[in-house]
Amino acid sequence: AHAVAIVGFGEIGPFGNARARWSIEKSQRLTSADAIELAWLCGHIKFENGEWLDLESGDTVDVNDLVNTYDLNSAIGIRENAVFDPNMVEAYSEVLLSEDLVFHVPDADIADSFKRQDPANTHVVVAEDGFKVVRKAGARVRVPRIDPIDRDIAGQLPAGFDPTRLGFDSQQLEQIDPVAIYNLLATAEAFRTAGIDPRELWAEIHPSRIACTQGSGIGGMRALRRLYADSVLDQNKQSDVLQETLINVGAAYPGMYIYGGYGPMINPVSACATAAVSVEVASDLLTARKADFVVAGAFDDFSKEGARGFAEMQATISADERARRGFDPDQSSRPCDARRGGFVESQGGGTILLCRGDTAIELGLPIYGLVAGAWSAADGLQKSVPAPGPGVSAIGAGGLSSPLGQALDTLGLGADDIGVVSIHGTSTDANDLNETQLHSNLAKALGRSAGNPLPVIGQKAITGHAKGGAAAWQLIGLCQSLNEGIIPPMHNLDEPDRRLDDRAPLLFSDETLNYGPGAIRAGILTSLGFGHVGAAVCVANANVLLEGLSETELEYYSQRRDARWNYQLKAQYSVMLGEQQYFGGGVDKTLSADQEYELLLDPNGRIVL
């Protein structure tokens, strides 16, 4: 009962949410329910007078043909870049003026500011309508030009996605960086999947025991651009933009607007391993009893600055390379395939809600999985910042007595109970070769039985690489895999890299494997980031905990859990039916300053509305 339970999750990414992503991942098609939700999310339909209507025409729509009606498959996943035009990206180059440059300004102060910047090459002349500034021939000035980025695809939020339809106003969207907007949306969804309103949580748990370990790999790119580039260009000035560049601020917003925690606030920045490290910190807080409920996860965005940076590192697949190999956008991310050409960027991330198993049972929260263990590791002496290394493999040092072996044993599991591996799988040589070797060695060190295959999931083939949020998608997908007993295929694995032939017991299947609900007892994911940070999370099936309950305890828990599942479904439908907002806009504080101190200093204090 002291195991760490995953009780809720929210995902925002190229498929909108975890439900649609899982459908595509396991079966390559959207269900009817997915199509309704996606068509609504993309702004195509609305519910009115008991039926679904086309948002523009007001005509009734055929809910069984929404995928074709609105071509939903082209609106999701990895597709051509619609965030910015990679062929029209500006750069500012220094040139020498071959003749005088003359321009007008309205007042003396502005004119003087130009003269002070280059007094030797500038003079000011009074004009009828203000002042004429003359920048002399031979002066150096910067002139904008087009400098294309040879990266034309990304995993993007669904086409038509608009936060103003989900509860945000224009002022919030202008002020709050998109990374924090993603977090707010995913966290609101996570509480719905947990079947609990945050206000109910306040009545059950002291607010100082509600913690946050969310982070980001890069942070708010729009805010960074506004602070460091737009300010130099004297445009789009936002007075409070500095705060939006701070990664912990993006993590703070859900606490400010949604769940109102007062507990530990530890916000990791671990590049592409951030979400996994976030879960590790959350698990440690719960195990050490420094918190009773933790909001974990990570988010990142997709921007022209990041796209150029990764392109110059030759980390992502180029448009020329993609065309040369004949890959469609959704064929371009190819973990473990011999024809891979680099990773594909993506935007979004995910929120994970965690608490101890006894808390989950007591509150009747749905348990989607158990964190058997979570670890991070460095890679020793290295000369290359991005190159992944073997550090994570140390969790298997000692076999059955290793950190991983002991974590499994605590739950009554062993090496052969790990039924699936979700790899970081970036579709790069450096990552795929190292990571598969790591898992092969790890399985053998744990004493996995010879001939017991270990299937691999390479999720980034369909999602692209979310950077900091990548492991959140992996973890949610792993929970879905364990709950349904289904292991998705290795998408885009058309020509397996023969250098991976010696990676036994790993199994790279290009077909969906269906073992049935409850058959997969545990799984493990790895997440590797720049700066030589690696992380692993081992997840056990919820049944491992529930099987230890007495018949009476299980019946009591199941009734409360089922009620929360009903709450979850009602909340999700209410959002689509327009009865409540996806993001409710925040909860107002009900305490005075004196009441707030009184609450925090009372160990039995609770917020009851």
N, C-alpha and C positions, 0 to 999 in steps of 0.2 A: 504493500500500500504506500510505501515511501518512494516508489519509482516516480520519475518525472513524466507526467502525462501531457500529451498534446491535445488540447480541448477545443481549439478553434483555429481557423486559418482564413486568410483573405489574400487573394492574388490579383494583381493587375498587370497585364502584359499584352502580348500580341493576339491573344484569344479572348481578351476581355476579363475572364475569370478562370478559376481552376476547373470548373465543371466542363466548359467548352474545350479547354486545353487537354483535359484528360480524355475526352471523347475522341479528339483527333489523334492523340498520342497512342491510344490503345486500339482504335478501330478505323482511323483515317476518315471518319465522317461525323458530322454533327447530328445529334438526336433532334427530334421535333422540339423538345423542351429547350435545348441549346439554341435552336434557330429562333424561337420566339424571344428568348432572352437577349440574344445577340442583335436581332432586328430592332428590338426596343432600345438596346444600349446604343446602337448606331443611329438612332433617330429616324427610323423608317416607319414605325408603327406606334399606335397608342391604344389604350383600352378605354372604351366609352360605351355606355349603355349596354353592357353585357357582351360586347364583341370587339375584336381587334380590327382597327381601321388603319388605312394608309394615312400617314401623318400629313401629307400634302393634299391629296385628293379627298380624303374623308371616306373613301370607298372601303367596303368590307374586304379583307384579305383572306386568302386561303392559307391557314396556319400550317397546313401540311406541305406547302410548296414554297415556303419563305426562302429557303436556300437558293432556289432558282429565281424566284421573283426579284430578290434584291442582290443576287450574285454574292452571297455572303462569304463563299470560300475565297473570293478575291479580296475581301476586306480584312482578312485575318492572317496571322502568321508572318513569315518572312516575305517581304514584297518590296517593290521599288520604292525608293525613298520619297516620302511625301512630307517629311518634317522640314526639309530645306532642299533647294535645288543644288545638287553637288556640282553642276556645271556653271553656276552663277555665284560662287563664293568669292567675296572680295578680299583682296590683300592691298596693303598700302606700301608702295615702293618709293624710295627716295630718288628724285631726279634733280638735275641742275637746270635752272631756268635759262633758256637761250635768249630771252628778251624780258623786258619788264612785265611783271604781273600787276595789274591794277584792279582794285575792288573797293566798294564803298561800305562804310559802317555808319551807324546812326549817331554815335556820340564819341566824345574825346577819350573817355576811359577805355573803351574797347579799342579804339585806334592806338592808344598808347600801349596797350597790352601786346599788340602785334609788334610794335617797334621795340619793346623791351625784350621780346623773344630773340630778335636778330637785329640789333641796332645798327650794325655795320652795313646791312643790306636792305634796310627799311627806312622810308621817310613818309611823313604824313602831311597831307595838303588839305586845308580847309576847303570844303565844297558847299554848294548851295543847300544840298539836302543832308549835310552831315560832314563826313570826313572821307577823303580819298587816301587809301593806303597803297603805297607803291613798294612791292617787293622786287628788288633790282635783279637784272640779269646776272647769272652766276650764283644766285642764292640756291640753297638746297631746300626743297619742299617734298612732302610726301603726297603722292597722287594715287587714288584708288584705281585698281585694275581687277580684272577677273582672273582668279587663280583656281581652276577646277580641282576638285578632290576626286580621285579615281576610285570612289567607293559609292555604289549606286543602290545598295539594298540594305535593309535592316529589319529586325523584328520590331514592329511598331504597334502602338495601341490601335484597336480596330478603326477602320476608316469611318468617319462620322462621329467618333467619340467626342463628346462635348461636356465638360464638367458643369457648365451652366444648367444643363438638364438634370444634373445629379445633386443639386443643392447648394452650389457655390454661386456667389454673385460676382459681378465683374470686378469689384474692388478687391475681393479676396484673390481672384486669379491674377490680378495685376501685382499685388503685393507679395503673395506667398509663392515661393519657387515651386515649379511643377513637381520636383522630387517630394516635397512635403505634401502636395495635393495627392500624389499617388499614395503616400503613406496614410493620409486621412481616409481615402476611399477604401484601401485594403483593410485598415483597422476596423472601420465601420462594418465591413463585410465579415471580418473575423469574429466579431462579437455576435453577428447574426448566426454564423455557423456554430458558435458555441451555445446558441439558444439562450443567451442571457443578456439582459439590458445592463449596461454598466451601473445604473442606479441600484439594481438589485445586488450587484457585487459589493457596493459600498455598505450595504446593510449586513453583509456576511463577513467581510474582511476589513480589518483596520486599514485605512487608506495609506498608512506608512508602510504597509506590507505589500503594496502594489508597485511593482518595479518596472523599469524599462531598460532593455539592452539593445534597442534598435540602432542601426548605424547606416553607413553608406561607404562605398568605395571611393567615390570622387566628390559627391555632394551636388549642390544645386548649380548646374552649369549655366543656367540663365542668369542667376545672381552673380556668379563669378564673371560672366561676360560683362554684366552691367557695371560691376565694381572696377574691373581691371582694363576693359577695352572701351566700353561706352563712355566712361568718364573721361578718358583720354580724347575720345572723339567728340566730347562735349554734346552728348545726346542721351536721351532716355534716362535722365537722372532720377533716381529713387532715393529719397532721403534716408530710408532705413535699410538699404540694400546690404550693408555690411552684415547685419544679423542673419540674413538669408544665406550667406555663404558659409556660415558655421554649421558643420555637419550635425552637431548635437541639437541644433535648432530644428532641423528637419525631423529629428526623432522626437522632439518635444511637443510638436503640434497635436498629435492625438491625445496626449495627456492633458493638454490645455483645453481641447475641444470636446473630448469624448469620455475618457475614463478617469481623469482627475486623480491620478496617483500621487502619493507623497513619498514613495519608497526609493530605493537605490536607483540611480540614473547613471548607467555605465554604457557609453555609446562607442562601440568599436569601429575602427577604420582599418580594415584589413584587405584592401583592394578587392579582388574577385572572390575572396574567401569570407567576406564580412558577415553574410547571413549565417554561415556555419559557426563562426566565432561568436556571433550574437547568441546562438542557441547554446553554445558551450557556457558562456557567461551566465545565461539564464538558468541552465541546469545546475551550475555551481551555486548560484544564489539560493535556489530552492533546496538543494541537498544540504547546504550549510545552514538552512533555516533563517537566512537573512531576508527572505521574502516568501510570501505565500502565493503570489500570482505575478506572472511576468509577461510583458508584451515584448516579443522579440521580432527579428527580421531585418531586412535591409532593402534599399531602393537606390536606383541610379537612372540617369536620363540618357538620351541619345542626342548629340549635338555636333555641329560642324567642327568645333574645336577638338572634341574627342575623336571624331572621325579622322581628322587630319593627323592627329597625334598617332593613332594606331596605324594609319596608312604609312606614315613615314617610318614607323618601326617594322613595316612589312608583316604586321601581325594579322591583319584582316585580308580577306580575299578581295582582289581588285576587280573592277568592272571588265578590264581587258582579259584578265585570267578567266573570269567567269564566262565571258563570251567565247574565248578560245576553246574552253572545255565543253561548251554547249549546255551549261547549267541554267535552268530556270531559277528565279530567286529562291524558291522553296527547296531546291536541290543543292544549294550552295554550301550549307553547313553539313559536313560529312564526317562525324567522329569515327575514327578507326578505318576509314576508307582510303585506299591507296591514292585516289585522285583528289583528296582534300587540298585546299589551297589557302587555308587560313580561316580564322573565325569570322562570324557575322555578328555585329553588334545588335543589341536589343535595348528596350527601355521598359522600366517598371520594377517590380519586385514583389515582396510578400510579407505579410504579418503572421506571426505564429504566437498563439496564446498557450501558455504552459502553467501548470501548477502541480503539486504533488498528487500522487494517486489517491491518497486518502481524502484530500480536499475535493477532487473530482467526484469521488464516490459520494461524499457527504452532500455535495450540491447537485448531484445528478447530472453533471456536465458530460457531454459525449466525449468519449476517449477515442481519438483517431489513431493513436499510436503511443508508444512509450519510448522515451529517450533512455536507452540502456546505458549509453555513455556518449560523451562528446569531448573532443580533444583538439588542440591546435599544436603545431610544431614548426620550428624553423628548419633550415636546410644546411646549417654549418657553413664552412668556408666556400664561397662562391664568387665568381667574378661577373656574372650576368644577373642583372636585377630581375628580368622577366622569366628566366629559365626555371622551370619547376624542378624540385628535388625530391629525395626519398624520405624526408624527415618524418612524415606521418606514419611510416611503416613501424616506427618504434612502439606504437601502441600494441604491437604483437610480440614485443620482446618478452620471452619467457613462456610463450605458448599459452597453456591453460592458466598460468599464473600471471600473464601479462595484463595490462590495464583493460584491453578488450576482452581477453579471456575471462577475467574476474567479473567484468560488467555483465557478460552473458551468463556466467554461472550464478550470479546473484538472482537472476530471473529464471533459473533452472534451464538454461539454454547452453548449447555448445556450438562448436565451429560448424557442424553440419546443419544447424538450424538457420544459418544465414542463407537465405534463398535467393537473394538478388543484390546486385551492386549497382548503384546509380553513380556513374562517373562524371567528373567535371567535364570531360570530353569536349574540348573546345574546337576540335577539327584542325589542330595544328600538330605538326610532327613532334615538337618539343613536349607538348602536354601528353598526347595520346600514347606515345612510346613509354614515357616515364610512368604515367599513371597506371597503365595496364600491368607493367612490371611490378609496381608497388602492390597491387591487389593480388597478383599471382603469388608473390613472396609472402604476403600477409596471410593468405588462406593456408599456405603450406606451413607457415610458422605456427598457426593456431592448431594444426593437426587435422585439417579437413580430410575426410576419407578419400582415398584415391578413387577416381572414377565418378565422383559426385560433382556434376557440372554446376557452375555458378553463373547464372545468366546476368548479362550486363544491359543496363539502360543508358542510352546516350541521348538524353532529352534535348540537348541544344540543337540537334538536327532539325527540330521543328520550331523551337522557340528563339534560337539565337542566344547570344551571351548577354545576360543582364548585368554583368560585372558584379557589383556588390550584392545584388539581390538574387544572384543565380542559385545559390543553395537553398533559398526559400522555396523556389519553384521545385527544386529537386526533392526537398523534404516533403512538400505537400504531395507531389507525385508518388513518392515512396509510400506515404501513408495510404494513398488511393490504391496502390498496387497491393499492399499487404491486406487491406480490407476486402478487396474483391478477389484476391488470389490470381490476379492477371499481371503478366509482365509484358509491357509493350515491346514491339520489335525495334531493332536498330534501324531507324529510318535512314534512307540514302546510303545504306551499306551495300552498294552494288558490286564493288571490287575490294573485298577485305584486304587490308595491308598484310602481306605475307610475313612481315617482320613480327607480327603478333601471333604467329602459329605456335610459339613456345610458351604462351601465356596461360597454360593450364593452371587451374580448372576453369578459367573464364570461358563462357559460352557467348558468342556473338550471333544472336538469332535474328534473321530478317523476317520472322513470323511472330505473331502474338502467341504467347504461351499462357494457357488457361489452366491453372491448377485447382481452382475452386476456392470459395471463401474460407478463410482460416487455415489454408494449407501452407501458406508461407509464414513461418514463425518470426522471421526477422530479416532485416536488410541493412545495408550500410551505404552511406554516401561519402564521397570525398569532394573537397572544394579547394582549389589551389589558386593562390594569388601572387601578383607581382610583389617583390620585396621578400620573397622566400617565406611566405606564410602558407602553410597547408593546414587543413582541418578535416576532421572526420566526425560523422554522427552515426551512431548505431541505433536503429529503431526496431522495437519489438512490436508484434501484433498486440492489440489491446486485449485479446483473449488471454494472453499470458497472465495478465493481472486478474481479469474477471473470473478465470477458472479457479482462482484461489478463494473466491467468496463462497460463503455458505449459501444454500438454496434460498433462505430467507433474505440474506443480504443482497443476493443477485436480483431477486424479484423486486425488492424495494428500490434498488438502484435503477433497474431497467424501466420501471414505471416512471421515475423522475426523468431519466434520460429520454425516453420516448416523448414525454411532454415537452422537453426542450427541442427535440427534433421537430415536433409539430409547431412550436414557436418559430423555429428557424424557417420552416416552409412558409408559414403565414407571413413572416416578416419579409421574405424574399418576394412573395407574390404581392404583398402590399406595396412594395417599392415599385414594381412594374405596373401595378394597377393605378398608381398615382395617389395611393392613400397615405404614403409617407415618402420622405426623400431618401435616396441612396445614402447621402451624407446629410444628417439632420441639422447641420449648422452649429452644433455645439450645445452644451448644457450650461445654464447659468449657475454661478456659485450661489448657494443658498445660505452660506454662513457669514456672519459678521467676523471682523478681525478677532474679537475676543472669543467668539465661539470656535474659530479655527484653532487658536492656541489651546483652548480647553480640550478640543477633540484630540489634537496631536499628543497632548500630555496625559491623556487617559488611555491606558492600554486596552480598555474595553469599549472605547469610543467607536461609534459607527455613525454613518450618515444615513438617516432614514427620512425619506421624502414622503 
